[in-house]
Amino acid sequence: MPPTITAFERSPDGGRGLARDMRVRWALEEAGQPYEVRLVSFSAMKAPDHVALQPFGQIPTYEEDDLVLFESGAIVLHIAERHAGLLPDHANDRARAIAWMFAALDTVEPPILELITVKILEGDKPWRNERLALVEDRIRSRLKQLSVRLDDADWLDGAFSAADLLMVSVLLRLKSSGLLDDYVNLAAYVARGEARPAYKRAFAAQLAVFNAASSVG
């Protein structure tokens, strides 16, 4: 039986491919693995049966035989370790790729998520503009460091890997902010990720769910 992942029944990302099930879909597409999707509503995400799979009532989850996983990074790592094409064969190369996976989620993503919080949840606060400037400065600092590290390479460390999959997924959250515009190599890096056939298949699958939900009101 193919694995089953959970995804938003009605995603809040507006069909832009930013929900975290997109990372898992992309990994499975890169690995050439079939999968099934169980859609959950916001209320169902807090129900006991879903919380038993995901203690924090979020998506995605991953179920395969007697294995249940949550957290998109852990799921992508599991897929990458089980199937060829997402992690290098050499032990040291593999370790570096995994380090970059952690960097994407633990170092680069947090200030980006903070930016989203400021814009969406704190827009009416009197200190909003000051806080926004501070968060954007932190993001620029990370982008500058990442840009220097990437330089003129196509991918973070040799061939495309799960590290690039997660890093591109994280950076995609900045596309509408304009913050990537000053880092030409990072913008091109994101575009290379989006151009991958596996990404396109995953995006189309997630967008189809959003469009179906929108068509019924």
Rosetta constraint file for C-alpha pairs under 8 A:
AtomPair CA 1 CA 64 HARMONIC 7.64 0.50
AtomPair CA 1 CA 65 HARMONIC 7.60 0.50
AtomPair CA 2 CA 33 HARMONIC 7.81 0.50
AtomPair CA 2 CA 34 HARMONIC 5.90 0.50
AtomPair CA 2 CA 35 HARMONIC 5.01 0.50
AtomPair CA 2 CA 36 HARMONIC 6.65 0.50
AtomPair CA 2 CA 64 HARMONIC 6.94 0.50
AtomPair CA 3 CA 34 HARMONIC 7.61 0.50
AtomPair CA 3 CA 35 HARMONIC 5.13 0.50
AtomPair CA 3 CA 36 HARMONIC 6.22 0.50
AtomPair CA 3 CA 62 HARMONIC 6.72 0.50
AtomPair CA 3 CA 63 HARMONIC 5.48 0.50
AtomPair CA 3 CA 64 HARMONIC 4.53 0.50
AtomPair CA 3 CA 65 HARMONIC 7.61 0.50
AtomPair CA 4 CA 35 HARMONIC 5.78 0.50
AtomPair CA 4 CA 36 HARMONIC 4.57 0.50
AtomPair CA 4 CA 37 HARMONIC 5.44 0.50
AtomPair CA 4 CA 38 HARMONIC 6.80 0.50
AtomPair CA 4 CA 61 HARMONIC 8.00 0.50
AtomPair CA 4 CA 62 HARMONIC 5.76 0.50
AtomPair CA 4 CA 63 HARMONIC 5.17 0.50
AtomPair CA 4 CA 64 HARMONIC 6.62 0.50
AtomPair CA 5 CA 21 HARMONIC 7.63 0.50
AtomPair CA 5 CA 35 HARMONIC 7.37 0.50
AtomPair CA 5 CA 36 HARMONIC 6.30 0.50
AtomPair CA 5 CA 37 HARMONIC 4.96 0.50
AtomPair CA 5 CA 38 HARMONIC 6.16 0.50
AtomPair CA 5 CA 60 HARMONIC 6.25 0.50
AtomPair CA 5 CA 61 HARMONIC 5.33 0.50
AtomPair CA 5 CA 62 HARMONIC 4.57 0.50
AtomPair CA 5 CA 63 HARMONIC 6.41 0.50
AtomPair CA 6 CA 21 HARMONIC 7.17 0.50
AtomPair CA 6 CA 37 HARMONIC 5.57 0.50
AtomPair CA 6 CA 38 HARMONIC 4.79 0.50
AtomPair CA 6 CA 39 HARMONIC 5.67 0.50
AtomPair CA 6 CA 40 HARMONIC 6.75 0.50
AtomPair CA 6 CA 59 HARMONIC 6.07 0.50
AtomPair CA 6 CA 60 HARMONIC 4.95 0.50
AtomPair CA 6 CA 61 HARMONIC 5.31 0.50
AtomPair CA 6 CA 62 HARMONIC 6.93 0.50
AtomPair CA 7 CA 21 HARMONIC 5.72 0.50
AtomPair CA 7 CA 37 HARMONIC 6.77 0.50
AtomPair CA 7 CA 38 HARMONIC 6.43 0.50
AtomPair CA 7 CA 39 HARMONIC 5.04 0.50
AtomPair CA 7 CA 40 HARMONIC 6.21 0.50
AtomPair CA 7 CA 59 HARMONIC 5.89 0.50
AtomPair CA 7 CA 60 HARMONIC 5.70 0.50
AtomPair CA 8 CA 19 HARMONIC 7.98 0.50
AtomPair CA 8 CA 39 HARMONIC 5.58 0.50
AtomPair CA 8 CA 40 HARMONIC 5.36 0.50
AtomPair CA 8 CA 41 HARMONIC 6.17 0.50
AtomPair CA 8 CA 42 HARMONIC 7.52 0.50
AtomPair CA 8 CA 59 HARMONIC 7.17 0.50
AtomPair CA 9 CA 39 HARMONIC 4.71 0.50
AtomPair CA 9 CA 40 HARMONIC 4.95 0.50
AtomPair CA 9 CA 41 HARMONIC 5.09 0.50
AtomPair CA 9 CA 42 HARMONIC 7.90 0.50
AtomPair CA 9 CA 209 HARMONIC 7.18 0.50
AtomPair CA 9 CA 210 HARMONIC 7.60 0.50
AtomPair CA 9 CA 213 HARMONIC 7.02 0.50
AtomPair CA 10 CA 41 HARMONIC 6.80 0.50
AtomPair CA 10 CA 209 HARMONIC 7.59 0.50
AtomPair CA 10 CA 210 HARMONIC 6.01 0.50
AtomPair CA 10 CA 213 HARMONIC 5.86 0.50
AtomPair CA 10 CA 214 HARMONIC 7.79 0.50
AtomPair CA 11 CA 15 HARMONIC 7.04 0.50
AtomPair CA 11 CA 19 HARMONIC 7.02 0.50
AtomPair CA 11 CA 210 HARMONIC 6.32 0.50
AtomPair CA 12 CA 19 HARMONIC 7.82 0.50
AtomPair CA 13 CA 17 HARMONIC 6.94 0.50
AtomPair CA 13 CA 18 HARMONIC 5.92 0.50
AtomPair CA 13 CA 19 HARMONIC 6.34 0.50
AtomPair CA 14 CA 210 HARMONIC 7.39 0.50
AtomPair CA 15 CA 206 HARMONIC 7.32 0.50
AtomPair CA 15 CA 207 HARMONIC 5.20 0.50
AtomPair CA 15 CA 210 HARMONIC 5.65 0.50
AtomPair CA 15 CA 211 HARMONIC 7.55 0.50
AtomPair CA 16 CA 207 HARMONIC 7.41 0.50
AtomPair CA 17 CA 22 HARMONIC 6.06 0.50
AtomPair CA 17 CA 203 HARMONIC 5.81 0.50
AtomPair CA 17 CA 206 HARMONIC 6.65 0.50
AtomPair CA 17 CA 207 HARMONIC 7.04 0.50
AtomPair CA 18 CA 22 HARMONIC 6.67 0.50
AtomPair CA 18 CA 169 HARMONIC 7.32 0.50
AtomPair CA 18 CA 172 HARMONIC 7.30 0.50
AtomPair CA 18 CA 173 HARMONIC 6.65 0.50
AtomPair CA 20 CA 24 HARMONIC 7.24 0.50
AtomPair CA 20 CA 59 HARMONIC 6.95 0.50
AtomPair CA 20 CA 60 HARMONIC 6.45 0.50
AtomPair CA 20 CA 72 HARMONIC 6.28 0.50
AtomPair CA 21 CA 25 HARMONIC 6.14 0.50
AtomPair CA 21 CA 59 HARMONIC 6.71 0.50
AtomPair CA 21 CA 60 HARMONIC 5.14 0.50
AtomPair CA 21 CA 72 HARMONIC 7.04 0.50
AtomPair CA 22 CA 26 HARMONIC 5.99 0.50
AtomPair CA 22 CA 202 HARMONIC 6.54 0.50
AtomPair CA 22 CA 203 HARMONIC 6.93 0.50
AtomPair CA 22 CA 206 HARMONIC 6.90 0.50
AtomPair CA 23 CA 27 HARMONIC 6.23 0.50
AtomPair CA 23 CA 72 HARMONIC 6.74 0.50
AtomPair CA 23 CA 76 HARMONIC 7.18 0.50
AtomPair CA 23 CA 165 HARMONIC 7.24 0.50
AtomPair CA 23 CA 166 HARMONIC 6.85 0.50
AtomPair CA 23 CA 169 HARMONIC 6.72 0.50
AtomPair CA 24 CA 28 HARMONIC 6.22 0.50
AtomPair CA 24 CA 60 HARMONIC 7.92 0.50
AtomPair CA 24 CA 72 HARMONIC 6.42 0.50
AtomPair CA 24 CA 75 HARMONIC 6.76 0.50
AtomPair CA 24 CA 76 HARMONIC 5.78 0.50
AtomPair CA 25 CA 29 HARMONIC 6.13 0.50
AtomPair CA 25 CA 202 HARMONIC 5.33 0.50
AtomPair CA 26 CA 30 HARMONIC 6.10 0.50
AtomPair CA 26 CA 165 HARMONIC 7.72 0.50
AtomPair CA 26 CA 198 HARMONIC 6.02 0.50
AtomPair CA 26 CA 199 HARMONIC 5.36 0.50
AtomPair CA 26 CA 201 HARMONIC 7.71 0.50
AtomPair CA 26 CA 202 HARMONIC 5.17 0.50
AtomPair CA 26 CA 203 HARMONIC 7.85 0.50
AtomPair CA 27 CA 31 HARMONIC 6.17 0.50
AtomPair CA 27 CA 76 HARMONIC 6.11 0.50
AtomPair CA 27 CA 79 HARMONIC 6.87 0.50
AtomPair CA 27 CA 80 HARMONIC 7.38 0.50
AtomPair CA 27 CA 86 HARMONIC 7.71 0.50
AtomPair CA 27 CA 162 HARMONIC 7.36 0.50
AtomPair CA 27 CA 165 HARMONIC 7.49 0.50
AtomPair CA 28 CA 32 HARMONIC 6.05 0.50
AtomPair CA 28 CA 33 HARMONIC 5.19 0.50
AtomPair CA 28 CA 34 HARMONIC 7.06 0.50
AtomPair CA 28 CA 35 HARMONIC 7.43 0.50
AtomPair CA 28 CA 79 HARMONIC 6.98 0.50
AtomPair CA 29 CA 33 HARMONIC 6.09 0.50
AtomPair CA 29 CA 34 HARMONIC 7.64 0.50
AtomPair CA 29 CA 198 HARMONIC 5.02 0.50
AtomPair CA 29 CA 199 HARMONIC 7.38 0.50
AtomPair CA 29 CA 201 HARMONIC 7.15 0.50
AtomPair CA 29 CA 202 HARMONIC 6.66 0.50
AtomPair CA 30 CA 85 HARMONIC 7.18 0.50
AtomPair CA 30 CA 86 HARMONIC 7.38 0.50
AtomPair CA 30 CA 198 HARMONIC 5.23 0.50
AtomPair CA 30 CA 199 HARMONIC 7.76 0.50
AtomPair CA 31 CA 79 HARMONIC 7.71 0.50
AtomPair CA 31 CA 80 HARMONIC 7.66 0.50
AtomPair CA 31 CA 83 HARMONIC 5.96 0.50
AtomPair CA 31 CA 84 HARMONIC 6.53 0.50
AtomPair CA 31 CA 85 HARMONIC 6.31 0.50
AtomPair CA 31 CA 86 HARMONIC 7.16 0.50
AtomPair CA 40 CA 44 HARMONIC 5.77 0.50
AtomPair CA 40 CA 45 HARMONIC 6.28 0.50
AtomPair CA 41 CA 45 HARMONIC 6.24 0.50
AtomPair CA 42 CA 46 HARMONIC 7.10 0.50
AtomPair CA 43 CA 47 HARMONIC 6.78 0.50
AtomPair CA 44 CA 50 HARMONIC 6.94 0.50
AtomPair CA 45 CA 50 HARMONIC 5.67 0.50
AtomPair CA 45 CA 51 HARMONIC 6.91 0.50
AtomPair CA 45 CA 57 HARMONIC 5.02 0.50
AtomPair CA 45 CA 58 HARMONIC 6.16 0.50
AtomPair CA 45 CA 59 HARMONIC 7.73 0.50
AtomPair CA 46 CA 50 HARMONIC 6.64 0.50
AtomPair CA 46 CA 51 HARMONIC 6.18 0.50
AtomPair CA 46 CA 57 HARMONIC 5.09 0.50
AtomPair CA 47 CA 51 HARMONIC 6.17 0.50
AtomPair CA 47 CA 57 HARMONIC 7.85 0.50
AtomPair CA 48 CA 52 HARMONIC 6.01 0.50
AtomPair CA 49 CA 53 HARMONIC 7.00 0.50
AtomPair CA 50 CA 54 HARMONIC 6.08 0.50
AtomPair CA 50 CA 55 HARMONIC 7.96 0.50
AtomPair CA 50 CA 57 HARMONIC 6.67 0.50
AtomPair CA 51 CA 55 HARMONIC 4.69 0.50
AtomPair CA 51 CA 56 HARMONIC 6.51 0.50
AtomPair CA 51 CA 57 HARMONIC 5.17 0.50
AtomPair CA 53 CA 61 HARMONIC 6.75 0.50
AtomPair CA 53 CA 68 HARMONIC 6.65 0.50
AtomPair CA 53 CA 69 HARMONIC 7.34 0.50
AtomPair CA 53 CA 70 HARMONIC 7.15 0.50
AtomPair CA 54 CA 58 HARMONIC 6.28 0.50
AtomPair CA 54 CA 59 HARMONIC 7.44 0.50
AtomPair CA 54 CA 61 HARMONIC 6.54 0.50
AtomPair CA 54 CA 69 HARMONIC 7.87 0.50
AtomPair CA 54 CA 70 HARMONIC 5.79 0.50
AtomPair CA 59 CA 70 HARMONIC 7.59 0.50
AtomPair CA 59 CA 71 HARMONIC 7.72 0.50
AtomPair CA 60 CA 70 HARMONIC 6.37 0.50
AtomPair CA 60 CA 71 HARMONIC 6.77 0.50
AtomPair CA 60 CA 72 HARMONIC 6.43 0.50
AtomPair CA 61 CA 68 HARMONIC 7.20 0.50
AtomPair CA 61 CA 69 HARMONIC 5.76 0.50
AtomPair CA 61 CA 70 HARMONIC 4.61 0.50
AtomPair CA 61 CA 71 HARMONIC 7.07 0.50
AtomPair CA 61 CA 72 HARMONIC 7.77 0.50
AtomPair CA 61 CA 75 HARMONIC 7.99 0.50
AtomPair CA 62 CA 67 HARMONIC 7.90 0.50
AtomPair CA 62 CA 68 HARMONIC 5.61 0.50
AtomPair CA 62 CA 69 HARMONIC 5.04 0.50
AtomPair CA 62 CA 70 HARMONIC 6.29 0.50
AtomPair CA 62 CA 75 HARMONIC 6.85 0.50
AtomPair CA 63 CA 67 HARMONIC 5.71 0.50
AtomPair CA 63 CA 68 HARMONIC 4.59 0.50
AtomPair CA 63 CA 69 HARMONIC 6.57 0.50
AtomPair CA 64 CA 68 HARMONIC 6.61 0.50
AtomPair CA 69 CA 74 HARMONIC 7.39 0.50
AtomPair CA 69 CA 75 HARMONIC 6.34 0.50
AtomPair CA 70 CA 74 HARMONIC 6.93 0.50
AtomPair CA 70 CA 75 HARMONIC 6.59 0.50
AtomPair CA 71 CA 75 HARMONIC 6.33 0.50
AtomPair CA 72 CA 76 HARMONIC 6.08 0.50
AtomPair CA 73 CA 77 HARMONIC 6.13 0.50
AtomPair CA 73 CA 101 HARMONIC 7.52 0.50
AtomPair CA 73 CA 105 HARMONIC 7.47 0.50
AtomPair CA 73 CA 166 HARMONIC 7.61 0.50
AtomPair CA 74 CA 78 HARMONIC 6.15 0.50
AtomPair CA 75 CA 79 HARMONIC 6.27 0.50
AtomPair CA 76 CA 80 HARMONIC 6.05 0.50
AtomPair CA 76 CA 162 HARMONIC 7.17 0.50
AtomPair CA 77 CA 81 HARMONIC 6.06 0.50
AtomPair CA 77 CA 98 HARMONIC 7.89 0.50
AtomPair CA 77 CA 162 HARMONIC 7.33 0.50
AtomPair CA 78 CA 82 HARMONIC 6.29 0.50
AtomPair CA 79 CA 83 HARMONIC 6.07 0.50
AtomPair CA 80 CA 84 HARMONIC 6.89 0.50
AtomPair CA 80 CA 85 HARMONIC 7.35 0.50
AtomPair CA 80 CA 86 HARMONIC 4.96 0.50
AtomPair CA 80 CA 87 HARMONIC 5.93 0.50
AtomPair CA 80 CA 162 HARMONIC 6.68 0.50
AtomPair CA 81 CA 86 HARMONIC 7.74 0.50
AtomPair CA 81 CA 87 HARMONIC 6.96 0.50
AtomPair CA 85 CA 161 HARMONIC 7.10 0.50
AtomPair CA 86 CA 160 HARMONIC 7.28 0.50
AtomPair CA 86 CA 161 HARMONIC 4.50 0.50
AtomPair CA 86 CA 162 HARMONIC 4.97 0.50
AtomPair CA 87 CA 94 HARMONIC 5.77 0.50
AtomPair CA 87 CA 97 HARMONIC 6.81 0.50
AtomPair CA 87 CA 161 HARMONIC 5.39 0.50
AtomPair CA 87 CA 162 HARMONIC 6.30 0.50
AtomPair CA 88 CA 93 HARMONIC 5.82 0.50
AtomPair CA 88 CA 94 HARMONIC 4.94 0.50
AtomPair CA 88 CA 97 HARMONIC 7.61 0.50
AtomPair CA 88 CA 161 HARMONIC 7.38 0.50
AtomPair CA 89 CA 93 HARMONIC 7.29 0.50
AtomPair CA 89 CA 94 HARMONIC 6.45 0.50
AtomPair CA 90 CA 94 HARMONIC 5.97 0.50
AtomPair CA 91 CA 95 HARMONIC 6.14 0.50
AtomPair CA 92 CA 96 HARMONIC 6.31 0.50
AtomPair CA 93 CA 97 HARMONIC 6.27 0.50
AtomPair CA 93 CA 157 HARMONIC 7.99 0.50
AtomPair CA 94 CA 98 HARMONIC 6.30 0.50
AtomPair CA 95 CA 99 HARMONIC 6.21 0.50
AtomPair CA 96 CA 100 HARMONIC 6.32 0.50
AtomPair CA 96 CA 157 HARMONIC 7.72 0.50
AtomPair CA 97 CA 101 HARMONIC 6.35 0.50
AtomPair CA 97 CA 157 HARMONIC 7.02 0.50
AtomPair CA 97 CA 161 HARMONIC 6.93 0.50
AtomPair CA 97 CA 162 HARMONIC 7.21 0.50
AtomPair CA 97 CA 163 HARMONIC 5.50 0.50
AtomPair CA 98 CA 102 HARMONIC 6.46 0.50
AtomPair CA 98 CA 162 HARMONIC 7.83 0.50
AtomPair CA 98 CA 163 HARMONIC 6.54 0.50
AtomPair CA 99 CA 103 HARMONIC 6.23 0.50
AtomPair CA 99 CA 163 HARMONIC 7.98 0.50
AtomPair CA 100 CA 104 HARMONIC 6.11 0.50
AtomPair CA 100 CA 156 HARMONIC 7.90 0.50
AtomPair CA 100 CA 163 HARMONIC 5.29 0.50
AtomPair CA 100 CA 164 HARMONIC 8.00 0.50
AtomPair CA 101 CA 105 HARMONIC 6.65 0.50
AtomPair CA 101 CA 162 HARMONIC 6.84 0.50
AtomPair CA 101 CA 163 HARMONIC 4.40 0.50
AtomPair CA 101 CA 164 HARMONIC 7.67 0.50
AtomPair CA 101 CA 166 HARMONIC 6.29 0.50
AtomPair CA 101 CA 167 HARMONIC 7.19 0.50
AtomPair CA 102 CA 106 HARMONIC 5.66 0.50
AtomPair CA 102 CA 107 HARMONIC 7.61 0.50
AtomPair CA 103 CA 107 HARMONIC 4.96 0.50
AtomPair CA 103 CA 108 HARMONIC 6.39 0.50
AtomPair CA 104 CA 108 HARMONIC 5.10 0.50
AtomPair CA 104 CA 109 HARMONIC 6.07 0.50
AtomPair CA 104 CA 163 HARMONIC 7.39 0.50
AtomPair CA 104 CA 166 HARMONIC 6.20 0.50
AtomPair CA 104 CA 167 HARMONIC 4.94 0.50
AtomPair CA 104 CA 170 HARMONIC 6.82 0.50
AtomPair CA 105 CA 109 HARMONIC 5.17 0.50
AtomPair CA 105 CA 110 HARMONIC 7.20 0.50
AtomPair CA 105 CA 166 HARMONIC 7.46 0.50
AtomPair CA 105 CA 167 HARMONIC 7.69 0.50
AtomPair CA 105 CA 170 HARMONIC 7.49 0.50
AtomPair CA 106 CA 110 HARMONIC 6.48 0.50
AtomPair CA 107 CA 142 HARMONIC 7.99 0.50
AtomPair CA 108 CA 112 HARMONIC 7.15 0.50
AtomPair CA 108 CA 139 HARMONIC 7.70 0.50
AtomPair CA 108 CA 142 HARMONIC 6.33 0.50
AtomPair CA 108 CA 143 HARMONIC 7.96 0.50
AtomPair CA 108 CA 170 HARMONIC 7.48 0.50
AtomPair CA 109 CA 113 HARMONIC 6.19 0.50
AtomPair CA 109 CA 170 HARMONIC 5.82 0.50
AtomPair CA 109 CA 171 HARMONIC 7.82 0.50
AtomPair CA 110 CA 114 HARMONIC 6.22 0.50
AtomPair CA 111 CA 115 HARMONIC 6.21 0.50
AtomPair CA 111 CA 135 HARMONIC 6.39 0.50
AtomPair CA 111 CA 138 HARMONIC 6.65 0.50
AtomPair CA 111 CA 139 HARMONIC 5.89 0.50
AtomPair CA 112 CA 116 HARMONIC 6.61 0.50
AtomPair CA 112 CA 139 HARMONIC 6.51 0.50
AtomPair CA 112 CA 170 HARMONIC 7.97 0.50
AtomPair CA 112 CA 173 HARMONIC 7.32 0.50
AtomPair CA 112 CA 174 HARMONIC 7.32 0.50
AtomPair CA 113 CA 117 HARMONIC 6.34 0.50
AtomPair CA 114 CA 118 HARMONIC 6.26 0.50
AtomPair CA 114 CA 135 HARMONIC 6.99 0.50
AtomPair CA 115 CA 119 HARMONIC 6.27 0.50
AtomPair CA 115 CA 132 HARMONIC 6.83 0.50
AtomPair CA 115 CA 135 HARMONIC 6.10 0.50
AtomPair CA 115 CA 136 HARMONIC 7.05 0.50
AtomPair CA 116 CA 120 HARMONIC 5.96 0.50
AtomPair CA 116 CA 121 HARMONIC 7.90 0.50
AtomPair CA 117 CA 121 HARMONIC 5.25 0.50
AtomPair CA 117 CA 122 HARMONIC 6.60 0.50
AtomPair CA 118 CA 122 HARMONIC 4.78 0.50
AtomPair CA 118 CA 123 HARMONIC 6.34 0.50
AtomPair CA 118 CA 128 HARMONIC 6.77 0.50
AtomPair CA 118 CA 131 HARMONIC 7.49 0.50
AtomPair CA 118 CA 132 HARMONIC 6.39 0.50
AtomPair CA 119 CA 123 HARMONIC 5.46 0.50
AtomPair CA 119 CA 132 HARMONIC 7.72 0.50
AtomPair CA 122 CA 128 HARMONIC 6.30 0.50
AtomPair CA 123 CA 128 HARMONIC 6.04 0.50
AtomPair CA 124 CA 128 HARMONIC 7.10 0.50
AtomPair CA 127 CA 131 HARMONIC 6.19 0.50
AtomPair CA 128 CA 132 HARMONIC 5.98 0.50
AtomPair CA 129 CA 133 HARMONIC 6.27 0.50
AtomPair CA 130 CA 134 HARMONIC 6.51 0.50
AtomPair CA 131 CA 135 HARMONIC 6.22 0.50
AtomPair CA 132 CA 136 HARMONIC 6.09 0.50
AtomPair CA 133 CA 137 HARMONIC 6.20 0.50
AtomPair CA 134 CA 138 HARMONIC 6.43 0.50
AtomPair CA 135 CA 139 HARMONIC 6.31 0.50
AtomPair CA 136 CA 140 HARMONIC 6.15 0.50
AtomPair CA 137 CA 141 HARMONIC 6.22 0.50
AtomPair CA 138 CA 142 HARMONIC 6.48 0.50
AtomPair CA 139 CA 143 HARMONIC 6.13 0.50
AtomPair CA 140 CA 144 HARMONIC 5.98 0.50
AtomPair CA 140 CA 179 HARMONIC 7.24 0.50
AtomPair CA 141 CA 145 HARMONIC 6.36 0.50
AtomPair CA 142 CA 146 HARMONIC 6.11 0.50
AtomPair CA 143 CA 147 HARMONIC 5.86 0.50
AtomPair CA 143 CA 180 HARMONIC 7.80 0.50
AtomPair CA 143 CA 183 HARMONIC 7.50 0.50
AtomPair CA 143 CA 186 HARMONIC 8.00 0.50
AtomPair CA 144 CA 148 HARMONIC 6.20 0.50
AtomPair CA 144 CA 183 HARMONIC 7.48 0.50
AtomPair CA 145 CA 149 HARMONIC 6.29 0.50
AtomPair CA 146 CA 150 HARMONIC 6.08 0.50
AtomPair CA 147 CA 151 HARMONIC 5.92 0.50
AtomPair CA 147 CA 183 HARMONIC 6.64 0.50
AtomPair CA 147 CA 185 HARMONIC 6.61 0.50
AtomPair CA 147 CA 186 HARMONIC 6.10 0.50
AtomPair CA 149 CA 156 HARMONIC 7.84 0.50
AtomPair CA 150 CA 154 HARMONIC 7.76 0.50
AtomPair CA 150 CA 155 HARMONIC 7.11 0.50
AtomPair CA 150 CA 156 HARMONIC 5.82 0.50
AtomPair CA 150 CA 185 HARMONIC 7.63 0.50
AtomPair CA 150 CA 186 HARMONIC 7.84 0.50
AtomPair CA 151 CA 185 HARMONIC 6.96 0.50
AtomPair CA 152 CA 185 HARMONIC 6.73 0.50
AtomPair CA 154 CA 158 HARMONIC 7.94 0.50
AtomPair CA 154 CA 189 HARMONIC 6.53 0.50
AtomPair CA 154 CA 192 HARMONIC 7.90 0.50
AtomPair CA 155 CA 159 HARMONIC 6.23 0.50
AtomPair CA 155 CA 160 HARMONIC 5.70 0.50
AtomPair CA 155 CA 164 HARMONIC 6.52 0.50
AtomPair CA 155 CA 189 HARMONIC 7.22 0.50
AtomPair CA 156 CA 160 HARMONIC 7.62 0.50
AtomPair CA 156 CA 163 HARMONIC 7.47 0.50
AtomPair CA 156 CA 164 HARMONIC 6.46 0.50
AtomPair CA 160 CA 164 HARMONIC 6.11 0.50
AtomPair CA 160 CA 165 HARMONIC 7.87 0.50
AtomPair CA 161 CA 165 HARMONIC 6.52 0.50
AtomPair CA 162 CA 166 HARMONIC 6.24 0.50
AtomPair CA 163 CA 167 HARMONIC 6.10 0.50
AtomPair CA 164 CA 168 HARMONIC 5.80 0.50
AtomPair CA 164 CA 193 HARMONIC 7.71 0.50
AtomPair CA 165 CA 169 HARMONIC 6.16 0.50
AtomPair CA 165 CA 193 HARMONIC 7.18 0.50
AtomPair CA 166 CA 170 HARMONIC 6.19 0.50
AtomPair CA 167 CA 171 HARMONIC 6.20 0.50
AtomPair CA 168 CA 172 HARMONIC 6.01 0.50
AtomPair CA 168 CA 189 HARMONIC 7.48 0.50
AtomPair CA 168 CA 190 HARMONIC 5.36 0.50
AtomPair CA 168 CA 193 HARMONIC 6.32 0.50
AtomPair CA 169 CA 173 HARMONIC 7.28 0.50
AtomPair CA 170 CA 174 HARMONIC 7.95 0.50
AtomPair CA 171 CA 175 HARMONIC 7.30 0.50
AtomPair CA 171 CA 190 HARMONIC 7.03 0.50
AtomPair CA 172 CA 190 HARMONIC 6.92 0.50
AtomPair CA 174 CA 178 HARMONIC 6.88 0.50
AtomPair CA 174 CA 179 HARMONIC 6.39 0.50
AtomPair CA 174 CA 180 HARMONIC 6.62 0.50
AtomPair CA 175 CA 179 HARMONIC 7.41 0.50
AtomPair CA 175 CA 180 HARMONIC 6.65 0.50
AtomPair CA 180 CA 184 HARMONIC 7.44 0.50
AtomPair CA 180 CA 186 HARMONIC 6.84 0.50
AtomPair CA 180 CA 187 HARMONIC 5.95 0.50
AtomPair CA 181 CA 187 HARMONIC 6.82 0.50
AtomPair CA 183 CA 187 HARMONIC 6.33 0.50
AtomPair CA 184 CA 188 HARMONIC 6.19 0.50
AtomPair CA 185 CA 189 HARMONIC 6.02 0.50
AtomPair CA 186 CA 190 HARMONIC 6.21 0.50
AtomPair CA 187 CA 191 HARMONIC 6.27 0.50
AtomPair CA 188 CA 192 HARMONIC 6.20 0.50
AtomPair CA 189 CA 193 HARMONIC 6.49 0.50
AtomPair CA 190 CA 194 HARMONIC 6.32 0.50
AtomPair CA 191 CA 195 HARMONIC 6.11 0.50
AtomPair CA 192 CA 196 HARMONIC 6.64 0.50
AtomPair CA 193 CA 199 HARMONIC 7.05 0.50
AtomPair CA 194 CA 199 HARMONIC 5.83 0.50
AtomPair CA 194 CA 200 HARMONIC 6.70 0.50
AtomPair CA 195 CA 199 HARMONIC 6.99 0.50
AtomPair CA 195 CA 200 HARMONIC 6.89 0.50
AtomPair CA 196 CA 200 HARMONIC 6.41 0.50
AtomPair CA 197 CA 201 HARMONIC 6.26 0.50
AtomPair CA 198 CA 202 HARMONIC 6.24 0.50
AtomPair CA 199 CA 203 HARMONIC 6.00 0.50
AtomPair CA 200 CA 204 HARMONIC 6.05 0.50
AtomPair CA 201 CA 205 HARMONIC 6.22 0.50
AtomPair CA 202 CA 206 HARMONIC 6.30 0.50
AtomPair CA 203 CA 207 HARMONIC 5.97 0.50
AtomPair CA 204 CA 208 HARMONIC 6.02 0.50
AtomPair CA 205 CA 209 HARMONIC 6.72 0.50
AtomPair CA 206 CA 210 HARMONIC 6.59 0.50
AtomPair CA 207 CA 211 HARMONIC 6.09 0.50
AtomPair CA 208 CA 212 HARMONIC 6.05 0.50
AtomPair CA 209 CA 213 HARMONIC 6.23 0.50
AtomPair CA 210 CA 214 HARMONIC 6.14 0.50
AtomPair CA 211 CA 215 HARMONIC 6.10 0.50
AtomPair CA 212 CA 216 HARMONIC 6.79 0.50
AtomPair CA 213 CA 217 HARMONIC 6.86 0.50
